[in-house]
Amino acid sequence: MLSKKELARLNELSRLAKAGTLTEAQTKERQALRESYLATFRQSFKDHLHTVKVVDETGQDVTPQKLKDEQAKKHRTEG
């Protein structure tokens, strides 16, 4: 997870990029921060999906089998 300081820096670099005043070093720093942010976001989203159960109007569990398999796999590795 990016700290508040890192997130603020990423936002600052994004504003500079929008203004067209980003140096090469700042571009590299921005890319590294962006990759870190996206990796954290993706992992958080994936973890959230592992807790999802899809139910139709009649109350039947219609969770896709692929998701059920992933949930079972994650449960086995944690337990």
C-alpha positions, 0 to 999 in steps of 0.5 A: 500500500502506498503511504499518504506521502507517496500518493501525494507525490504521485498526484504531484507528478501527475499534475506536473506531467499534465502541465508538461514540465516533468523531467526524465527522472520525475517520469521514472519516479512517477512510473515506479509509484504508478506501478506500485499503486496499481499492484496494490490496487489489483491485489486488493481487488483480487482479495475482495473478489475472493469473498464474493458470492453471486446470488440470483433473484431466487436466492440460488448461488450462481457464482461462476465456477472459476471464481469458486475454484479460486476461492477454494484454492485461496482457502486451502493455502490460508488454512 
